[in-house]
Amino acid sequence: MATVSAPQTPENDPRVKAVFDDIRQTRNTDFIGNIWRYLAFDPALLERTWQDVKAVMATESVLDAKTKEMIYVAVSTANACGYCVHSHTAAAKAQGMTDAEHAELIQIISLAARTNHILTGLQIPVDEQLQA
C-alpha cells in the first residue's frame, strides 16, 4: 500500500502536465506509470526524478539502452524494488532482451548476491592487485 495518494487530476498542475508530456514525448507512448502518477503529489520531486531518469536512461551514451535497463534490473533486484524490477524488465524486453539473456541476468544477479554475502560475512581482505 502506498504511503501517499496519487492526485486524482495530476495534470491540472502545469508542472506535472509538463513532465507527463515530456515522458510521453521521450518514450513515444501515452502510458504514464504509477511511479510518475504518485510522484505528482510533489511536483518538484516529480520534476527532479524525471530529469535524472531522462538524463541517464533516455540519453544516448556509451552503454546501449538494453544494457542500461538490464543493469537497472540488477540493481533493483539487489534493492528489492519490485516496481522497478517489473518496469525495467519490461523496458529491457522492449529493447530486445531475450529470454536467454534474462535467464543469464538472473543467474548473474543470484551469483553476485550469494558471493557478496559470503565475502561480507567473512570480511576477506581485497587483494592488492584488485584495489582500484
C-alpha positions as YAML, in Angstrom:
chain: A
units: angstrom
residues:
- id: 1
  name: MET
  ca: [0.00, 0.00, 0.00]
- id: 2
  name: ALA
  ca: [1.33, 3.41, -0.97]
- id: 3
  name: THR
  ca: [2.26, 5.90, 1.73]
- id: 4
  name: VAL
  ca: [0.91, 8.78, -0.37]
- id: 5
  name: SER
  ca: [-2.12, 9.16, -2.57]
- id: 6
  name: ALA
  ca: [-1.83, 9.78, -6.26]
- id: 7
  name: PRO
  ca: [-3.51, 13.05, -7.18]
- id: 8
  name: GLN
  ca: [-6.89, 12.48, -8.86]
- id: 9
  name: THR
  ca: [-6.25, 15.03, -11.62]
- id: 10
  name: PRO
  ca: [-2.48, 15.47, -11.62]
- id: 11
  name: GLU
  ca: [-2.30, 17.21, -14.99]
- id: 12
  name: ASN
  ca: [-4.31, 20.14, -13.61]
- id: 13
  name: ASP
  ca: [-0.94, 21.25, -12.22]
- id: 14
  name: PRO
  ca: [1.04, 22.78, -15.12]
- id: 15
  name: ARG
  ca: [4.35, 21.48, -13.72]
- id: 16
  name: VAL
  ca: [3.01, 17.93, -13.60]
- id: 17
  name: LYS
  ca: [1.48, 18.24, -17.06]
- id: 18
  name: ALA
  ca: [4.82, 19.42, -18.46]
- id: 19
  name: VAL
  ca: [6.61, 16.39, -17.00]
- id: 20
  name: PHE
  ca: [3.92, 13.95, -18.18]
- id: 21
  name: ASP
  ca: [4.05, 15.49, -21.67]
- id: 22
  name: ASP
  ca: [7.83, 15.14, -21.72]
- id: 23
  name: ILE
  ca: [7.58, 11.49, -20.62]
- id: 24
  name: ARG
  ca: [5.08, 10.83, -23.40]
- id: 25
  name: GLN
  ca: [7.29, 12.53, -25.99]
- id: 26
  name: THR
  ca: [10.57, 11.00, -24.79]
- id: 27
  name: ARG
  ca: [9.17, 7.48, -24.59]
- id: 28
  name: ASN
  ca: [6.84, 7.84, -27.58]
- id: 29
  name: THR
  ca: [3.87, 6.48, -25.63]
- id: 30
  name: ASP
  ca: [0.74, 7.71, -23.90]
- id: 31
  name: PHE
  ca: [1.43, 5.45, -20.90]
- id: 32
  name: ILE
  ca: [2.26, 7.23, -17.65]
- id: 33
  name: GLY
  ca: [3.26, 4.70, -14.99]
- id: 34
  name: ASN
  ca: [2.26, 4.79, -11.36]
- id: 35
  name: ILE
  ca: [5.71, 5.98, -10.33]
- id: 36
  name: TRP
  ca: [5.02, 9.28, -12.09]
- id: 37
  name: ARG
  ca: [1.36, 9.47, -11.06]
- id: 38
  name: TYR
  ca: [2.25, 9.04, -7.41]
- id: 39
  name: LEU
  ca: [5.29, 11.34, -7.54]
- id: 40
  name: ALA
  ca: [2.90, 14.02, -8.82]
- id: 41
  name: PHE
  ca: [1.88, 14.59, -5.20]
- id: 42
  name: ASP
  ca: [5.09, 16.71, -5.08]
- id: 43
  name: PRO
  ca: [5.71, 18.43, -8.43]
- id: 44
  name: ALA
  ca: [9.29, 19.38, -7.51]
- id: 45
  name: LEU
  ca: [10.16, 15.77, -6.64]
- id: 46
  name: LEU
  ca: [8.47, 14.60, -9.85]
- id: 47
  name: GLU
  ca: [10.48, 17.08, -11.93]
- id: 48
  name: ARG
  ca: [13.83, 16.20, -10.32]
- id: 49
  name: THR
  ca: [13.24, 12.47, -10.58]
- id: 50
  name: TRP
  ca: [12.19, 12.63, -14.23]
- id: 51
  name: GLN
  ca: [15.16, 14.88, -15.08]
- id: 52
  name: ASP
  ca: [17.55, 12.34, -13.53]
- id: 53
  name: VAL
  ca: [15.87, 9.34, -15.17]
- id: 54
  name: LYS
  ca: [15.78, 11.05, -18.54]
- id: 55
  name: ALA
  ca: [19.42, 12.17, -18.31]
- id: 56
  name: VAL
  ca: [20.68, 8.66, -17.56]
- id: 57
  name: MET
  ca: [18.20, 6.26, -19.12]
- id: 58
  name: ALA
  ca: [16.86, 8.18, -22.13]
- id: 59
  name: THR
  ca: [20.05, 9.86, -23.30]
- id: 60
  name: GLU
  ca: [22.48, 8.19, -25.68]
- id: 61
  name: SER
  ca: [25.72, 7.21, -24.01]
- id: 62
  name: VAL
  ca: [28.44, 4.60, -24.27]
- id: 63
  name: LEU
  ca: [26.03, 1.98, -22.90]
- id: 64
  name: ASP
  ca: [23.18, 0.90, -25.14]
- id: 65
  name: ALA
  ca: [19.60, 1.14, -23.87]
- id: 66
  name: LYS
  ca: [19.18, -2.62, -23.32]
- id: 67
  name: THR
  ca: [22.33, -2.80, -21.20]
- id: 68
  name: LYS
  ca: [21.20, 0.17, -19.11]
- id: 69
  name: GLU
  ca: [17.84, -1.48, -18.49]
- id: 70
  name: MET
  ca: [19.47, -4.80, -17.57]
- id: 71
  name: ILE
  ca: [21.75, -3.03, -15.08]
- id: 72
  name: TYR
  ca: [18.69, -1.29, -13.64]
- id: 73
  name: VAL
  ca: [17.02, -4.69, -13.22]
- id: 74
  name: ALA
  ca: [20.08, -5.99, -11.36]
- id: 75
  name: VAL
  ca: [20.28, -3.01, -9.01]
- id: 76
  name: SER
  ca: [16.51, -3.04, -8.46]
- id: 77
  name: THR
  ca: [16.68, -6.72, -7.58]
- id: 78
  name: ALA
  ca: [19.51, -6.08, -5.12]
- id: 79
  name: ASN
  ca: [17.49, -3.22, -3.59]
- id: 80
  name: ALA
  ca: [14.28, -5.29, -3.52]
- id: 81
  name: CYS
  ca: [12.27, -2.77, -5.54]
- id: 82
  name: GLY
  ca: [9.53, -4.86, -7.12]
- id: 83
  name: TYR
  ca: [8.11, -1.94, -9.09]
- id: 84
  name: CYS
  ca: [11.47, -1.19, -10.69]
- id: 85
  name: VAL
  ca: [12.20, -4.88, -11.38]
- id: 86
  name: HIS
  ca: [8.94, -5.14, -13.32]
- id: 87
  name: SER
  ca: [9.28, -1.77, -15.04]
- id: 88
  name: HIS
  ca: [12.86, -2.22, -16.19]
- id: 89
  name: THR
  ca: [12.43, -5.88, -17.13]
- id: 90
  name: ALA
  ca: [9.62, -4.76, -19.45]
- id: 91
  name: ALA
  ca: [11.83, -1.97, -20.77]
- id: 92
  name: ALA
  ca: [14.77, -4.35, -21.32]
- id: 93
  name: LYS
  ca: [12.49, -6.74, -23.21]
- id: 94
  name: ALA
  ca: [11.23, -3.82, -25.30]
- id: 95
  name: GLN
  ca: [14.89, -3.04, -26.09]
- id: 96
  name: GLY
  ca: [15.42, -6.62, -27.27]
- id: 97
  name: MET
  ca: [16.40, -8.59, -24.17]
- id: 98
  name: THR
  ca: [15.75, -12.24, -24.96]
- id: 99
  name: ASP
  ca: [14.52, -14.91, -22.55]
- id: 100
  name: ALA
  ca: [18.02, -16.40, -22.61]
- id: 101
  name: GLU
  ca: [19.57, -13.04, -21.72]
- id: 102
  name: HIS
  ca: [17.00, -12.56, -18.96]
- id: 103
  name: ALA
  ca: [17.80, -16.01, -17.55]
- id: 104
  name: GLU
  ca: [21.53, -15.29, -17.61]
- id: 105
  name: LEU
  ca: [20.94, -11.90, -15.98]
- id: 106
  name: ILE
  ca: [19.07, -13.59, -13.13]
- id: 107
  name: GLN
  ca: [21.89, -16.13, -12.77]
- id: 108
  name: ILE
  ca: [24.45, -13.32, -12.53]
- id: 109
  name: ILE
  ca: [22.33, -11.40, -10.01]
- id: 110
  name: SER
  ca: [21.93, -14.55, -7.91]
- id: 111
  name: LEU
  ca: [25.62, -15.39, -8.05]
- id: 112
  name: ALA
  ca: [26.67, -11.85, -7.16]
- id: 113
  name: ALA
  ca: [24.23, -11.71, -4.24]
- id: 114
  name: ARG
  ca: [25.45, -15.04, -2.88]
- id: 115
  name: THR
  ca: [29.16, -14.29, -3.19]
- id: 116
  name: ASN
  ca: [28.65, -10.74, -1.88]
- id: 117
  name: HIS
  ca: [27.02, -12.14, 1.25]
- id: 118
  name: ILE
  ca: [29.77, -14.73, 1.74]
- id: 119
  name: LEU
  ca: [32.51, -12.11, 1.38]
- id: 120
  name: THR
  ca: [30.70, -9.60, 3.56]
- id: 121
  name: GLY
  ca: [30.22, -12.21, 6.27]
- id: 122
  name: LEU
  ca: [33.84, -13.37, 6.15]
- id: 123
  name: GLN
  ca: [35.34, -9.89, 5.57]
- id: 124
  name: ILE
  ca: [38.05, -11.35, 3.34]
- id: 125
  name: PRO
  ca: [40.67, -8.69, 2.55]
- id: 126
  name: VAL
  ca: [40.76, -7.39, -1.01]
- id: 127
  name: ASP
  ca: [43.87, -8.43, -2.94]
- id: 128
  name: GLU
  ca: [46.32, -5.62, -3.53]
- id: 129
  name: GLN
  ca: [46.18, -6.28, -7.30]
- id: 130
  name: LEU
  ca: [42.40, -5.70, -7.26]
- id: 131
  name: GLN
  ca: [42.47, -2.33, -5.49]
- id: 132
  name: ALA
  ca: [41.03, 0.34, -7.77]
...
